[in-house]
Structure formats: structure tokens, C-alpha cells
């Protein structure tokens, strides 16, 4: 089996620093079941490719102290599987951890990466490949492999040659492959126990928690062992909840206290609802819906046939359901509302086809380096006809009583933009994804500092249903 990882980030030979493997040398590691070898078929300033081959000894799989399989015929010696994940961990463990002795800044950066892997079991086909990798920002393509090239009439095998392309950290790429290769194979070559949960939590940190297919990934990674699957999902939920509970608690305690005297949150909801009415939308999604304040307001708008709220934390979604009284809602109203657990930085086909996406006081809670993933997921993949985004105006903060200089309104805010910064970002996104954009403010305008909340309305250039 052959795995290649290439980059055009210049100087491309810095890939050797990231992998901790010099491009001029061949690097091998002995494994209980064979040998993994890394070498560089090309290494120039413009493009560098690292190739990893895994040679599996079929006898070692079933004999001696290093035995990892029962004695039966299988594809382990020939196709990518959990054996390759083990090899990656042994050969590139430091790179997978995100550490680099001489290029740490580069290791922390998203760079263009291309991957080729063959032959890869894809027990689920092309749809499964896209379900797993596209939400993580990859372009995915796969060529089926014939059962026998000499007999094309026999049809294709369950194996493919996979190609991935994306811009991300190398450590993230390696972690994705480590977890998802066994998921595609839907099997493992060793005993599955509680240690696998810890491994999955560690390798999946930062990306698996909110993946749209998380439950299926956990199910297949743990070979469907019910007790382990339930324990792993519970730990993922707890990790998400621990982060989100703090965010929502501090939002209530801090931001609302600052903005309450001018009813700013009420004004935001009123203006967003008014815009959605003006657009004549019928299908609206609230991305980062929290406990559902906007959703409750939208239920009062006639003509909306579908209202969807998306939030990463299950407990917050449960609170939204409770506040909207979904259990006692009439059938007609209940059919209009849907709550989904999901992340705004992953491509999710459930979020496609909406007239309007509302993103209200959300982007400032994201790490700046994750904004590009949010942009790709919402504007590039979901492509609603219109997007409404609100965010604080940092220039106005000096007018809030009791705010310390240079403080932000919310303890969890990663940034707060000036009007010029917000407009620059919004115009760049609009240009990149073929949207138009216009701006307005919410709250009383100060001559020198503007409105307390800034708002952008994006309209897709080819959309005809919803007015700009």
C-alpha cells in the first residue's frame, strides 16, 4: 500500500522539517507485522512529496509474539487498514502531535496539502468518503479499482485510489487519516478495549467533536461494541458541553449585563426578523442558535415553512427545545421547527438549500484561524441565498459604562472588529464566494463610534428567490 503527502508551500522542502524526516534519506521503522518506509520521490523548492509504503509480512500477522491476526485469509497485507494507522503513529508520531523542533510556526499553520492513498478499502463507497472528508474541508476524489484489470467485465472491487486536497495543518491531516482509515475499512486488526476510547478522544480532539458524522465514525472505529460506543459518545458530549456551558453562562452574565441598558439584544432580534420578512424567505437556518431566542421569534413569522436551529452542544439544544416548548407545540407548528447538532466549521449537507442563514453574534467566538473553515462551510458549501451576520463594533465599547479600556464584551470573544475590519473581512468573503454584501448598524448611532452592533447582509449573485 502507498500513501503520499505533497505540498506546494514554499520552500516545499520544509515538509521534511514538519515530518521530522530529512528528504535526502530513506527512513524505515520495524513493526510487529512488517516494515514502514518513508522516502521522498520529489523534493524541490516548488513541490515536495513524501511517500510511505507499508510492507506487511503475512506470516508475522499470525505467528509468534508479534501476531496480530487469527489465521484466516484477508486483505491486510495488501490494502490500507488499521495497520497503516499504527505505522503512521510509529513513523510520524511527533508530526502527528503538531510539534516541530525547527519549524513550529509552520507546524501551527494551514498549508496546501495533497494526499494519495491506494489501495484503500471504502466499505460504503464514494458517498462515505465524501461524508467523512468533505466536512473537514477536503476536495475528495476516488478512482475505483477493478477486481482484475485483465477481466474488466468482473466489475470493480471495494477498493479505491483516494485523493484529497485541502489547506490545513499537517498534524490535523495525519490525525484525520489515523482515525478515518480504520473507519473506512470498518475493521481493526487488534483487540478493541477502553484504551481505544482514550486514543479516539486524543486523536479526534479539535475536529471529531462536532463532525456531522461523528456517531457513525465512533461506531465504526470501535467496531460497533455498544458499551464502548456509548461511553465514547458520552465523553465527546461532555467535552463539548464543558466548553459550551462556560460560553453560554458567561454570555448571560457578562455581555447581556453590558448591553441590557440599551436593549441591544432585543434590537438585534427585531432587525434580523424584519430583514427575513423583507426577503420573503420560506426556509431559514439559525447557525449557532443557542437557546433559541431567534427561533422563537421566527415561529411568529407567517410564511416560514422551515425554521432550523444549529448548535454544537446537545445540552444547549435541549434548553432551546424546552424554552420553545416543543413537546407541547401543535403539530402544525412542530413541523416547521427543527433542531440539529452540528458545527459551523464543517461542511454539512443538512445545511444546504436555505433561503437565509442567520449568524447572530457568533463569529467573534471562533478562533481567527477557523474563520476560513466557517467561510468555506457556509458560503462555499451550504450556499444559502442570503446570509445575515451580526458582530460587536469594537469602536463603540468605550461608550458602555463600566467597561475597562481594551476589554471585550464577552469573556469568550476571540476578537471584536472595528467597522473597517468587519467590512474588509465581509467584502473579501463576498468576492471569494460570489456574493454581494451591504452593511448597516443596530442600536443608536454615535457620530464618532458608530452603532454598537454591526450587520452585514450577503446575497448570492445567482440567487433569484430572496431579495437582497
Secondary structure in CASP SS format (residue, H / E / C, confidence):
PFRMAT SS
TARGET T0000
AUTHOR 0000-0000-0000
METHOD secondary structure of the structure
MODEL  1
X C 1.00
X E 1.00
X E 1.00
X E 1.00
X E 1.00
X E 1.00
X E 1.00
X C 1.00
X C 1.00
X C 1.00
X C 1.00
X H 1.00
X H 1.00
X H 1.00
X H 1.00
X H 1.00
X H 1.00
X H 1.00
X H 1.00
X C 1.00
X C 1.00
X C 1.00
X C 1.00
X C 1.00
X C 1.00
X C 1.00
X E 1.00
X E 1.00
X E 1.00
X E 1.00
X E 1.00
X C 1.00
X C 1.00
X E 1.00
X E 1.00
X E 1.00
X E 1.00
X E 1.00
X E 1.00
X E 1.00
X E 1.00
X E 1.00
X E 1.00
X C 1.00
X C 1.00
X C 1.00
X C 1.00
X E 1.00
X E 1.00
X E 1.00
X E 1.00
X E 1.00
X E 1.00
X E 1.00
X E 1.00
X E 1.00
X C 1.00
X H 1.00
X H 1.00
X H 1.00
X H 1.00
X H 1.00
X C 1.00
X C 1.00
X C 1.00
X C 1.00
X C 1.00
X C 1.00
X C 1.00
X C 1.00
X C 1.00
X C 1.00
X C 1.00
X C 1.00
X C 1.00
X C 1.00
X C 1.00
X C 1.00
X C 1.00
X E 1.00
X C 1.00
X H 1.00
X H 1.00
X H 1.00
X H 1.00
X H 1.00
X H 1.00
X H 1.00
X H 1.00
X H 1.00
X H 1.00
X C 1.00
X H 1.00
X H 1.00
X H 1.00
X H 1.00
X H 1.00
X C 1.00
X C 1.00
X C 1.00
X C 1.00
X C 1.00
X C 1.00
X H 1.00
X H 1.00
X H 1.00
X H 1.00
X C 1.00
X C 1.00
X C 1.00
X E 1.00
X E 1.00
X E 1.00
X E 1.00
X E 1.00
X E 1.00
X E 1.00
X E 1.00
X E 1.00
X E 1.00
X E 1.00
X C 1.00
X C 1.00
X C 1.00
X H 1.00
X H 1.00
X H 1.00
X H 1.00
X H 1.00
X H 1.00
X H 1.00
X H 1.00
X H 1.00
X H 1.00
X H 1.00
X H 1.00
X C 1.00
X C 1.00
X E 1.00
X E 1.00
X E 1.00
X E 1.00
X E 1.00
X E 1.00
X E 1.00
X E 1.00
X C 1.00
X C 1.00
X H 1.00
X H 1.00
X H 1.00
X H 1.00
X H 1.00
X H 1.00
X C 1.00
X E 1.00
X E 1.00
X E 1.00
X E 1.00
X E 1.00
X E 1.00
X E 1.00
X E 1.00
X E 1.00
X E 1.00
X E 1.00
X E 1.00
X E 1.00
X C 1.00
X H 1.00
X H 1.00
X H 1.00
X H 1.00
X H 1.00
X H 1.00
X H 1.00
X H 1.00
X H 1.00
X H 1.00
X H 1.00
X H 1.00
X H 1.00
X H 1.00
X H 1.00
X H 1.00
X C 1.00
X C 1.00
X C 1.00
X C 1.00
X C 1.00
X C 1.00
X C 1.00
X C 1.00
X H 1.00
X H 1.00
X H 1.00
X H 1.00
X H 1.00
X H 1.00
X H 1.00
X H 1.00
X H 1.00
X H 1.00
X C 1.00
X C 1.00
X C 1.00
X C 1.00
X C 1.00
X C 1.00
X C 1.00
X C 1.00
X C 1.00
X C 1.00
X H 1.00
X H 1.00
X H 1.00
X H 1.00
X H 1.00
X H 1.00
X H 1.00
X H 1.00
X C 1.00
X C 1.00
X C 1.00
X C 1.00
X H 1.00
X H 1.00
X H 1.00
X H 1.00
X H 1.00
X H 1.00
X H 1.00
X H 1.00
X H 1.00
X H 1.00
X H 1.00
X H 1.00
X H 1.00
X H 1.00
X H 1.00
X H 1.00
X H 1.00
X H 1.00
X H 1.00
X H 1.00
X H 1.00
X H 1.00
X H 1.00
X H 1.00
X H 1.00
X H 1.00
X H 1.00
X H 1.00
X H 1.00
X H 1.00
X H 1.00
X H 1.00
X H 1.00
X H 1.00
X H 1.00
X H 1.00
X H 1.00
X C 1.00
X H 1.00
X H 1.00
X H 1.00
X H 1.00
X H 1.00
X H 1.00
X H 1.00
X H 1.00
X H 1.00
X H 1.00
X H 1.00
X H 1.00
X H 1.00
X H 1.00
X H 1.00
X H 1.00
X C 1.00
X C 1.00
X C 1.00
X E 1.00
X E 1.00
X E 1.00
X E 1.00
X E 1.00
X C 1.00
X C 1.00
X C 1.00
X C 1.00
X C 1.00
X H 1.00
X H 1.00
X H 1.00
X H 1.00
X H 1.00
X H 1.00
X C 1.00
X C 1.00
X C 1.00
X C 1.00
X C 1.00
X C 1.00
X C 1.00
X E 1.00
X E 1.00
X E 1.00
X E 1.00
X E 1.00
X E 1.00
X C 1.00
X C 1.00
X H 1.00
X H 1.00
X H 1.00
X H 1.00
X H 1.00
X H 1.00
X H 1.00
X H 1.00
X H 1.00
X H 1.00
X H 1.00
X C 1.00
X H 1.00
X H 1.00
X H 1.00
X C 1.00
X C 1.00
X H 1.00
X H 1.00
X H 1.00
X H 1.00
X C 1.00
X C 1.00
X E 1.00
X E 1.00
X E 1.00
X E 1.00
X E 1.00
X C 1.00
X C 1.00
X C 1.00
X C 1.00
X C 1.00
X C 1.00
X C 1.00
X H 1.00
X H 1.00
X H 1.00
X C 1.00
X C 1.00
X C 1.00
X C 1.00
X E 1.00
X E 1.00
X E 1.00
X E 1.00
X E 1.00
X C 1.00
X C 1.00
X H 1.00
X H 1.00
X H 1.00
X C 1.00
X C 1.00
X H 1.00
X H 1.00
X H 1.00
X H 1.00
X H 1.00
X H 1.00
X H 1.00
X H 1.00
X H 1.00
X H 1.00
X H 1.00
X H 1.00
X H 1.00
X H 1.00
X H 1.00
X C 1.00
X C 1.00
X C 1.00
X E 1.00
X E 1.00
X E 1.00
X E 1.00
X E 1.00
X E 1.00
X E 1.00
X E 1.00
X H 1.00
X H 1.00
X H 1.00
X H 1.00
X H 1.00
X H 1.00
X C 1.00
X C 1.00
X C 1.00
X C 1.00
X C 1.00
X C 1.00
X C 1.00
X C 1.00
X C 1.00
X C 1.00
X C 1.00
X C 1.00
X C 1.00
X C 1.00
X C 1.00
X C 1.00
X C 1.00
X E 1.00
X C 1.00
X H 1.00
X H 1.00
X H 1.00
X H 1.00
X H 1.00
X H 1.00
X H 1.00
X H 1.00
X H 1.00
X H 1.00
X H 1.00
X H 1.00
X H 1.00
X H 1.00
X C 1.00
X C 1.00
X E 1.00
X E 1.00
X E 1.00
X E 1.00
X E 1.00
X E 1.00
X E 1.00
X E 1.00
X C 1.00
X C 1.00
X C 1.00
X E 1.00
X C 1.00
X C 1.00
X C 1.00
X E 1.00
X C 1.00
X C 1.00
X E 1.00
X E 1.00
X E 1.00
X E 1.00
X E 1.00
X E 1.00
X E 1.00
X E 1.00
X C 1.00
X C 1.00
X C 1.00
X C 1.00
X C 1.00
X C 1.00
X C 1.00
X C 1.00
END
